[in-house]
Amino acid sequence: MLGEALILSVLAGSATIIGGIFVVLFKKPNERLIAGSMGFASGVMLVVSFLNLFFESLSLLSYLNVTIAFISGSVLMIILDSFLPHLELGTKENGIVKAKQLKSGLLILFGVTLHNIPEGIVISVGYSHLPQLGTLLAIAIFFHNLPEGIATAFPLILAGSSKKNVLFATFVSALAEPFGALLGGLILINAPIEIVGFSLAFAAGVMTYITADELIPIAHEYGYKHTVSISLLLGMMFMLLLNNLLR
């Protein structure tokens, strides 16, 4: 079971590399496309967080305990973001000297890499409870990682980093995903069902915070309000249909 979760986490993490490749090939990605992809990822993440993670945890825990777990996941991410750089550092940096762009790119790389660890744990937790849930989570995180990979690579390219180094940076960041899945799998071996339920709701809090704090605000920074809104709805519809297919 851990092997399957690791494979899913590798696939989800590979989206970071794909985002980096996109930047290397096109250098300056279309802003409407980035905004739309972040909106789509937001819709995907929200549906998975509530329809799958939160809902599944309710079958294992009381509503109060699920709520406490959800809040705990959100609070952890708030604390992490108080100390760690994240996507906001890399958006719309115009007219900045290359040294600062390089610093921003490296900070984003560091922050995204650390954020990928709990995402890997989320996949492992979901798969240990229900394989279909782990698959849905991996798909959701894949779409989330695409714009993350772009946000990681873009400042590095602007700062003059070689294409080889940029791709290597996104590769290192992607490795954090299976590391998190391995960590989650080891923690959950023979874990009581209550721990699994708490972990699912905790993961829902983590993913909701990432969506609300990073994906949606940054998508709107590009100025394509309707594109973001429509893409968000399309992302939700996509996951609702996928849920139906996998049941």
C-alpha positions as CSV (number, residue, x, y, z in Angstrom):
1,M,0.0,0.0,0.0
2,L,2.9,2.4,0.8
3,G,4.4,1.6,-2.6
4,E,1.3,2.8,-4.4
5,A,1.1,5.9,-2.3
6,L,4.7,6.7,-3.2
7,I,4.0,6.3,-6.9
8,L,1.1,8.7,-6.6
9,S,3.2,11.2,-4.7
10,V,5.9,11.0,-7.4
11,L,3.3,11.7,-10.1
12,A,1.8,14.6,-8.0
13,G,5.3,16.0,-7.4
14,S,6.2,15.7,-11.1
15,A,3.9,18.6,-11.8
16,T,6.4,20.9,-10.2
17,I,9.0,19.8,-12.8
18,I,6.4,20.2,-15.6
19,G,5.8,23.8,-14.4
20,G,9.6,24.4,-14.5
21,I,9.8,22.9,-18.0
22,F,7.0,25.2,-19.2
23,V,9.0,28.3,-17.9
24,V,12.2,27.0,-19.5
25,L,10.6,26.5,-22.9
26,F,8.5,29.7,-23.0
27,K,10.4,31.9,-20.5
28,K,7.5,34.3,-19.9
29,P,4.3,32.2,-19.5
30,N,0.9,33.8,-20.5
31,E,-0.5,35.5,-17.5
32,R,-4.1,34.6,-18.2
33,L,-3.0,31.0,-18.5
34,I,-1.3,31.1,-15.1
35,A,-4.3,32.9,-13.5
36,G,-6.7,30.3,-15.0
37,S,-4.5,27.3,-13.9
38,M,-4.4,28.6,-10.4
39,G,-8.2,29.2,-10.4
40,F,-8.7,25.6,-11.7
41,A,-6.3,24.2,-9.0
42,S,-8.3,26.1,-6.4
43,G,-11.6,24.5,-7.4
44,V,-10.0,21.1,-7.4
45,M,-8.4,21.6,-4.0
46,L,-11.6,22.9,-2.4
47,V,-13.8,20.0,-3.6
48,V,-11.2,17.4,-2.4
49,S,-10.8,19.2,0.9
50,F,-14.5,19.2,1.9
51,L,-16.2,16.5,-0.2
52,N,-13.5,13.9,0.3
53,L,-11.2,14.6,3.2
54,F,-13.6,16.3,5.6
55,F,-16.5,14.1,4.6
56,E,-14.5,10.8,5.0
57,S,-13.1,11.9,8.4
58,L,-16.7,12.3,9.7
59,S,-17.2,8.6,9.2
60,L,-14.4,8.0,11.7
61,L,-14.6,10.8,14.2
62,S,-17.2,13.0,15.9
63,Y,-18.0,16.3,14.2
64,L,-16.3,18.2,17.1
65,N,-13.0,16.2,16.7
66,V,-13.1,16.6,12.9
67,T,-13.5,20.4,13.4
68,I,-10.6,20.5,15.9
69,A,-8.4,18.5,13.4
70,F,-9.3,20.8,10.5
71,I,-8.5,23.9,12.6
72,S,-5.2,22.3,13.7
73,G,-4.2,21.8,10.0
74,S,-5.0,25.4,9.1
75,V,-3.2,26.8,12.1
76,L,-0.1,24.8,11.4
77,M,0.1,26.3,7.9
78,I,-0.5,29.8,9.3
79,I,2.5,29.2,11.6
80,L,4.6,27.8,8.8
81,D,3.8,30.7,6.5
82,S,4.8,33.1,9.3
83,F,8.3,31.8,9.1
84,L,8.6,30.4,5.6
85,P,8.6,32.2,2.2
86,H,5.9,31.0,-0.3
87,L,4.4,31.8,-3.6
88,E,3.6,35.5,-2.9
89,L,7.2,36.4,-3.1
90,G,7.4,35.4,-6.7
91,T,4.4,37.2,-8.2
92,K,4.6,40.1,-10.6
93,E,8.1,41.3,-9.8
94,N,8.8,44.0,-12.4
95,G,11.9,46.1,-12.6
96,I,13.8,44.2,-9.9
97,V,17.6,43.7,-10.1
98,K,18.7,40.2,-10.9
99,A,20.3,39.6,-7.4
100,K,16.9,40.2,-5.8
101,Q,15.1,38.0,-8.3
102,L,17.6,35.2,-7.6
103,K,17.1,35.6,-3.9
104,S,13.3,35.5,-4.3
105,G,13.5,32.5,-6.5
106,L,15.7,30.6,-4.0
107,L,13.3,31.6,-1.1
108,I,10.3,30.4,-3.1
109,L,12.1,27.1,-3.9
110,F,12.8,26.6,-0.2
111,G,9.3,27.4,0.8
112,V,7.6,25.3,-1.9
113,T,9.9,22.3,-1.1
114,L,8.9,22.5,2.6
115,H,5.2,22.9,1.6
116,N,5.5,19.7,-0.5
117,I,6.3,17.5,2.5
118,P,2.8,17.8,4.1
119,E,1.2,17.4,0.7
120,G,3.0,14.0,0.4
121,I,1.8,13.1,3.8
122,V,-1.8,14.0,2.7
123,I,-1.6,11.6,-0.2
124,S,-0.3,8.8,2.1
125,V,-3.0,9.4,4.7
126,G,-5.7,9.4,2.1
127,Y,-4.5,6.3,0.4
128,S,-4.2,4.4,3.7
129,H,-7.9,5.1,4.4
130,L,-9.2,4.6,0.8
131,P,-7.2,4.1,-2.4
132,Q,-9.7,6.1,-4.4
133,L,-9.2,9.0,-2.0
134,G,-5.5,8.8,-2.3
135,T,-5.8,8.9,-6.1
136,L,-8.1,12.0,-6.0
137,L,-5.7,13.7,-3.6
138,A,-2.8,13.1,-5.9
139,I,-4.7,14.5,-8.9
140,A,-5.7,17.6,-6.9
141,I,-2.1,18.2,-5.7
142,F,-0.8,17.6,-9.3
143,F,-3.0,20.5,-10.5
144,H,-1.8,22.6,-7.5
145,N,1.8,21.9,-8.2
146,L,1.7,23.0,-11.8
147,P,1.5,26.8,-11.0
148,E,3.8,26.2,-8.1
149,G,6.5,24.9,-10.5
150,I,6.0,28.0,-12.6
151,A,6.3,30.3,-9.6
152,T,9.5,28.5,-8.5
153,A,11.2,28.6,-11.9
154,F,10.2,32.0,-13.2
155,P,12.2,34.3,-10.9
156,L,15.3,32.0,-11.3
157,I,15.1,32.3,-15.1
158,L,14.7,36.1,-14.8
159,A,17.7,36.2,-12.5
160,G,19.8,34.5,-15.2
161,S,20.0,30.9,-13.9
162,S,20.8,28.3,-16.5
163,K,17.9,26.1,-17.7
164,K,19.7,23.1,-16.3
165,N,19.9,24.6,-12.8
166,V,16.3,25.7,-12.9
167,L,15.1,22.2,-13.9
168,F,17.3,20.7,-11.2
169,A,15.8,23.1,-8.6
170,T,12.2,22.1,-9.5
171,F,13.3,18.4,-9.4
172,V,14.7,18.8,-5.9
173,S,11.4,20.5,-4.8
174,A,9.4,17.6,-6.4
175,L,11.3,15.1,-4.3
176,A,9.8,16.5,-1.1
177,E,6.5,15.0,-2.2
178,P,7.4,11.3,-2.0
179,F,9.5,12.0,1.1
180,G,6.3,13.3,2.7
181,A,4.4,10.2,1.5
182,L,7.0,7.9,3.0
183,L,6.9,9.8,6.2
184,G,3.1,9.7,6.4
185,G,3.1,6.0,5.5
186,L,5.6,5.2,8.3
187,I,3.6,7.2,10.8
188,L,0.3,5.5,9.9
189,I,1.5,1.9,10.0
190,N,-0.8,0.1,12.4
191,A,-2.2,3.5,13.5
192,P,-5.6,3.5,15.3
193,I,-8.6,4.5,13.1
194,E,-9.0,7.7,15.2
195,I,-5.5,8.8,14.1
196,V,-6.4,8.2,10.5
197,G,-9.6,10.2,10.9
198,F,-7.8,13.1,12.6
199,S,-5.1,13.0,9.8
200,L,-7.8,13.3,7.1
201,A,-9.4,16.3,8.6
202,F,-6.0,17.8,9.4
203,A,-5.1,17.4,5.7
204,A,-8.4,19.2,4.8
205,G,-7.3,22.2,6.8
206,V,-3.9,22.2,5.3
207,M,-5.2,22.1,1.7
208,T,-7.9,24.7,2.4
209,Y,-5.4,27.1,3.8
210,I,-3.0,26.7,0.8
211,T,-6.0,27.4,-1.5
212,A,-7.2,30.4,0.4
213,D,-3.9,32.0,1.2
214,E,-1.8,31.2,-2.0
215,L,-3.7,30.0,-5.0
216,I,-6.7,32.3,-5.1
217,P,-5.1,35.6,-4.0
218,I,-2.1,35.1,-6.4
219,A,-4.4,34.2,-9.3
220,H,-6.3,37.5,-8.8
221,E,-3.0,39.4,-8.8
222,Y,-2.8,38.9,-12.6
223,G,-6.1,40.8,-13.0
224,Y,-8.2,38.3,-14.9
225,K,-11.0,38.1,-12.4
226,H,-13.6,36.3,-14.6
227,T,-11.0,33.9,-15.9
228,V,-10.1,32.9,-12.3
229,S,-13.7,32.5,-11.3
230,I,-14.7,30.5,-14.3
231,S,-11.6,28.3,-14.0
232,L,-12.3,27.7,-10.3
233,L,-15.8,26.5,-11.1
234,L,-14.4,24.3,-13.9
235,G,-12.0,22.8,-11.4
236,M,-14.8,22.1,-9.0
237,M,-16.9,20.5,-11.8
238,F,-14.0,18.4,-12.9
239,M,-13.4,16.9,-9.4
240,L,-17.2,16.3,-8.9
241,L,-17.3,14.4,-12.1
242,L,-14.1,12.5,-11.3
243,N,-15.5,11.6,-7.9
244,N,-18.5,10.1,-9.6
245,L,-16.3,8.1,-12.0
246,L,-14.1,6.7,-9.2
247,R,-17.0,5.6,-6.9
